[in-house]
Amino acid sequence: MLTGLSAFPLTPFHDDELDEPAFIGLVERLVDAGVDSITALGSTGSYAYLDRDERARVARAAVAHAGAVPVFVGIGATRTSQVLAHAEAAQEAGAAGLLLAPVSYQPLTDDDVFELFRTVTACSSVPVIVYDNPRTTHFTFTTELYARIAALEGIASIKIPGVPADPAAARAHVQEIRDALPPGVTIGVSGDAHAADGLLAGCDAWYSVIAGTLPEAAQRIVRAVHQGSPAEARAQSQRLAPLWDLFARHGGSIRVMAAVAEQLGLAHQSSLPLPLLGLTEDQRVEVARVITGLGFWP
């Protein structure tokens, strides 16, 4: 369940209200594409901007429309009590797993983060994925902390933030983490531009932004890896270099993927929660040019 391609869809908004029909459309699109799992309310899903009721609605909608595809649900929040409330709602909705990032306002210590995961796993009846996203959370995990947390019963996967570009260094990095983890805890790569390298270096899963909106493009990379074709996997990733470049130039993926979803008719205009304004008109024209060139235009 915690291997293969996990797609992270947007949580679309319309007039700054949750756009549940658009979200359901994204989920059904992912099911049709044959992804291995769906992760609702990741960073791409704007979880930090949603209140408790909105998150519960998203979790219920994802599970209800995912069919047999497992759904993982993000539960990160600044207070442990809030995290536990989100975890309870996600489990009541039927989530197959929980995605937890150490969200904070004040800087967190390793002990703070360990205690958060200890508390959540003690109260959870489904697997927990450790979400290491230092760009957003400003917290950096060490391999030692991975090992400490992964020893907790209920931790099932570690979502790591990319790998080195050099193949030998990437393999060594992944192996170092794997050696520190108990058997059965999977490693998933994030940072889509690094996904092919991460999978080829031995990661078990790809926790993917683009798969949430453009699942077929991500599937081509995963398929090449599974078929033992590293050159093809890297070629498919390199084909998407214009998209990776947009991510780098616009401060990450969310504004770009929102623009892609809007231009493909999968979400209304201005689909991000305020105060996020999305891309400018000139930037949206550039995104349209890129996705047309990559053959994604309907």
C-alpha positions as CSV (number, residue, x, y, z in Angstrom):
1,M,0.0,0.0,0.0
2,L,2.9,2.4,0.7
3,T,4.8,1.7,-2.5
4,G,4.4,2.8,-6.1
5,L,2.9,6.1,-7.2
6,S,0.9,8.2,-4.6
7,A,-0.8,11.2,-6.2
8,F,-1.2,14.4,-4.3
9,P,-4.2,16.3,-5.7
10,L,-5.0,20.0,-5.2
11,T,-7.9,21.0,-3.0
12,P,-9.6,23.4,-5.3
13,F,-11.4,26.5,-4.1
14,H,-14.0,28.7,-5.9
15,D,-14.7,32.2,-4.5
16,D,-12.6,31.2,-1.5
17,E,-14.9,28.3,-0.7
18,L,-14.0,24.6,-0.9
19,D,-14.9,23.4,-4.4
20,E,-15.9,19.8,-3.6
21,P,-17.1,18.9,-7.1
22,A,-13.8,19.9,-8.6
23,F,-11.9,17.9,-5.9
24,I,-14.1,14.8,-6.6
25,G,-13.3,15.2,-10.3
26,L,-9.6,15.2,-9.6
27,V,-9.9,12.1,-7.4
28,E,-11.9,10.2,-10.0
29,R,-9.3,11.2,-12.6
30,L,-6.6,9.6,-10.5
31,V,-8.6,6.4,-10.0
32,D,-9.0,6.2,-13.8
33,A,-5.3,6.7,-14.3
34,G,-4.5,3.7,-12.0
35,V,-2.4,5.4,-9.4
36,D,-1.4,3.2,-6.4
37,S,-2.7,5.6,-3.8
38,I,-4.1,9.1,-3.3
39,T,-2.9,11.5,-0.7
40,A,-5.4,14.1,0.1
41,L,-4.5,17.3,2.1
42,G,-0.8,17.2,1.5
43,S,1.0,20.5,0.9
44,T,-0.3,20.5,-2.7
45,G,-3.8,20.0,-1.1
46,S,-3.4,23.3,1.0
47,Y,-4.1,21.5,4.3
48,A,-2.7,24.3,6.4
49,Y,-5.4,26.7,5.0
50,L,-8.4,24.5,5.7
51,D,-10.3,24.4,9.0
52,R,-11.4,21.2,10.7
53,D,-14.7,20.8,9.0
54,E,-13.2,21.5,5.6
55,R,-10.6,18.9,6.1
56,A,-13.2,16.4,7.2
57,R,-15.2,17.1,4.1
58,V,-12.2,16.6,1.9
59,A,-11.2,13.3,3.6
60,R,-14.8,12.0,3.2
61,A,-15.0,13.0,-0.4
62,A,-11.6,11.4,-1.2
63,V,-12.5,8.1,0.3
64,A,-16.0,8.0,-1.1
65,H,-14.7,8.5,-4.7
66,A,-11.4,6.6,-4.6
67,G,-13.0,3.2,-4.9
68,A,-10.4,0.5,-4.1
69,V,-7.5,3.0,-4.3
70,P,-6.1,3.6,-0.7
71,V,-6.4,7.2,0.5
72,F,-3.9,8.8,2.8
73,V,-4.9,12.0,4.6
74,G,-2.7,14.9,5.8
75,I,-3.2,15.8,9.4
76,G,-0.5,18.4,10.2
77,A,-1.3,21.3,12.5
78,T,0.6,23.5,14.9
79,R,-0.9,21.9,18.1
80,T,-0.9,18.3,19.0
81,S,-4.6,18.4,20.0
82,Q,-5.5,19.7,16.6
83,V,-3.4,17.0,14.9
84,L,-5.3,14.3,16.9
85,A,-8.6,15.8,16.0
86,H,-7.7,15.7,12.3
87,A,-6.4,12.2,12.7
88,E,-9.7,11.1,14.2
89,A,-11.8,12.7,11.5
90,A,-9.6,11.1,8.8
91,Q,-9.9,7.7,10.3
92,E,-13.7,8.1,10.7
93,A,-13.8,9.0,6.9
94,G,-12.0,5.7,6.2
95,A,-8.5,6.8,5.5
96,A,-6.0,4.0,4.9
97,G,-3.1,6.0,6.4
98,L,-2.2,9.4,7.9
99,L,0.4,11.9,6.6
100,L,2.0,13.9,9.3
101,A,4.4,16.9,8.9
102,P,5.8,18.7,12.0
103,V,4.1,22.0,11.5
104,S,5.2,24.9,13.7
105,Y,5.4,28.6,14.4
106,Q,8.1,28.4,17.0
107,P,11.1,26.2,16.0
108,L,10.8,22.6,17.0
109,T,13.4,20.4,18.6
110,D,14.0,16.7,17.7
111,D,12.3,15.8,21.0
112,D,9.3,17.9,20.2
113,V,8.9,16.1,16.8
114,F,9.4,12.7,18.3
115,E,6.8,13.3,21.0
116,L,4.3,14.4,18.3
117,F,4.7,11.2,16.4
118,R,4.7,9.1,19.6
119,T,1.4,10.7,20.6
120,V,-0.2,10.3,17.2
121,T,0.9,6.7,16.6
122,A,-0.4,5.8,20.1
123,C,-3.9,7.1,19.1
124,S,-4.0,5.9,15.5
125,S,-5.4,2.6,14.2
126,V,-3.9,3.1,10.7
127,P,-0.4,3.5,9.4
128,V,1.4,6.9,9.7
129,I,3.7,8.4,7.1
130,V,6.4,10.8,8.2
131,Y,6.3,13.9,6.0
132,D,9.8,15.4,5.8
133,N,9.3,18.7,4.0
134,P,11.9,21.2,5.3
135,R,11.2,23.8,2.6
136,T,7.7,24.3,4.1
137,T,8.1,23.3,7.8
138,H,11.6,24.7,8.3
139,F,12.4,21.5,10.3
140,T,15.2,19.2,9.1
141,F,15.1,15.6,10.0
142,T,18.3,13.7,10.6
143,T,18.8,10.0,9.8
144,E,19.0,9.4,13.5
145,L,15.6,11.0,14.0
146,Y,14.1,9.0,11.2
147,A,15.3,5.8,13.0
148,R,14.0,7.0,16.4
149,I,10.5,7.8,15.0
150,A,10.4,4.7,12.7
151,A,10.9,2.5,15.7
152,L,7.4,3.5,16.9
153,E,4.7,1.0,16.2
154,G,2.5,2.4,13.5
155,I,5.1,4.3,11.4
156,A,4.9,2.8,8.0
157,S,6.8,5.1,5.6
158,I,9.2,8.0,5.4
159,K,8.6,10.7,2.8
160,I,12.1,12.2,2.0
161,P,12.8,15.5,0.2
162,G,14.6,14.3,-2.9
163,V,18.0,12.7,-3.4
164,P,21.4,13.8,-4.7
165,A,21.7,14.2,-8.5
166,D,24.7,11.9,-8.7
167,P,23.4,8.3,-9.0
168,A,26.0,6.8,-6.7
169,A,25.4,9.4,-4.1
170,A,21.7,8.9,-4.4
171,R,22.0,5.2,-3.8
172,A,24.2,5.7,-0.8
173,H,21.8,8.3,0.7
174,V,18.8,6.0,0.3
175,Q,20.7,3.0,1.6
176,E,21.9,5.0,4.7
177,I,18.2,5.8,5.5
178,R,17.1,2.2,4.8
179,D,19.8,0.8,7.1
180,A,18.4,3.0,9.9
181,L,14.8,1.9,9.5
182,P,13.0,-1.2,10.8
183,P,12.1,-3.8,8.2
184,G,8.8,-3.0,6.4
185,V,9.1,0.8,6.7
186,T,9.1,2.2,3.2
187,I,11.0,5.1,1.8
188,G,9.2,7.5,-0.6
189,V,10.8,10.2,-2.6
190,S,9.2,13.7,-3.1
191,G,10.4,16.7,-5.0
192,D,9.1,15.6,-8.5
193,A,12.2,16.7,-10.4
194,H,14.2,14.2,-8.3
195,A,11.6,11.4,-8.5
196,A,13.3,9.3,-11.3
197,D,16.6,9.5,-9.5
198,G,15.0,8.6,-6.2
199,L,13.2,5.6,-7.5
200,L,16.2,4.4,-9.4
201,A,18.2,4.8,-6.2
202,G,16.0,2.4,-4.4
203,C,13.0,4.4,-3.0
204,D,9.9,2.3,-2.7
205,A,7.4,5.1,-3.5
206,W,7.0,8.4,-5.2
207,Y,4.8,10.9,-3.3
208,S,4.0,13.0,-6.4
209,V,2.7,16.5,-7.0
210,I,2.3,16.2,-10.7
211,A,0.5,12.9,-10.4
212,G,-2.3,14.7,-8.6
213,T,-3.2,16.6,-11.8
214,L,-1.1,14.9,-14.6
215,P,-1.0,11.3,-13.5
216,E,-0.2,9.8,-16.9
217,A,3.1,11.8,-17.0
218,A,4.1,10.4,-13.6
219,Q,3.0,6.9,-14.5
220,R,5.4,6.9,-17.5
221,I,8.4,7.5,-15.2
222,V,7.2,4.8,-12.7
223,R,6.5,2.3,-15.4
224,A,10.0,2.8,-16.9
225,V,11.6,2.2,-13.5
226,H,9.5,-1.0,-12.9
227,Q,10.5,-2.3,-16.3
228,G,14.2,-1.9,-15.5
229,S,14.7,1.0,-18.0
230,P,16.7,3.7,-16.1
231,A,17.5,5.6,-19.3
232,E,13.9,5.8,-20.2
233,A,12.9,6.9,-16.7
234,R,15.4,9.7,-16.8
235,A,14.4,10.6,-20.3
236,Q,10.7,10.9,-19.2
237,S,11.8,13.1,-16.3
238,Q,14.0,15.2,-18.6
239,R,11.0,15.6,-20.9
240,L,9.3,17.4,-18.1
241,A,12.2,19.8,-17.5
242,P,10.1,22.8,-18.6
243,L,7.7,22.0,-15.8
244,W,10.4,21.5,-13.2
245,D,11.8,24.9,-14.3
246,L,8.4,26.5,-13.7
247,F,8.3,25.0,-10.2
248,A,11.8,26.5,-9.5
249,R,11.0,29.9,-10.8
250,H,7.6,30.3,-9.1
251,G,8.6,29.3,-5.6
252,G,7.4,25.7,-5.7
253,S,4.8,23.7,-7.4
254,I,1.4,24.7,-6.0
255,R,0.8,27.9,-8.0
256,V,2.0,26.2,-11.2
257,M,-0.2,23.1,-10.7
258,A,-3.2,25.2,-9.8
259,A,-2.7,27.1,-13.1
260,V,-2.4,23.8,-14.9
261,A,-5.6,22.4,-13.4
262,E,-7.5,25.7,-14.2
263,Q,-6.3,25.7,-17.8
264,L,-7.3,22.1,-18.3
265,G,-10.8,22.8,-16.9
266,L,-10.3,20.7,-13.8
267,A,-10.8,23.7,-11.4
268,H,-12.3,27.2,-11.6
269,Q,-10.0,30.2,-12.0
270,S,-8.4,31.4,-8.8
271,S,-8.6,28.0,-7.3
272,L,-6.1,28.5,-4.4
273,P,-7.3,29.5,-0.9
274,L,-6.7,33.2,-0.2
275,P,-4.4,35.0,0.4
276,L,-2.7,32.8,-2.3
277,L,-3.4,34.7,-5.5
278,G,-1.8,32.2,-7.9
279,L,0.1,33.2,-11.0
280,T,-0.2,36.4,-13.0
281,E,-1.8,36.4,-16.4
282,D,1.6,36.6,-18.2
283,Q,2.8,33.6,-16.0
284,R,-0.3,31.7,-16.8
285,V,0.3,32.2,-20.6
286,E,3.8,30.7,-20.0
287,V,2.3,27.7,-18.2
288,A,-0.2,27.2,-21.0
289,R,2.7,27.2,-23.5
290,V,4.6,24.6,-21.5
291,I,1.7,22.2,-21.0
292,T,0.7,22.6,-24.7
293,G,4.3,21.8,-25.7
294,L,4.3,18.7,-23.5
295,G,1.1,17.5,-25.0
296,F,-1.2,17.9,-22.0
297,W,-3.7,20.2,-23.6
298,P,-7.1,18.4,-24.0
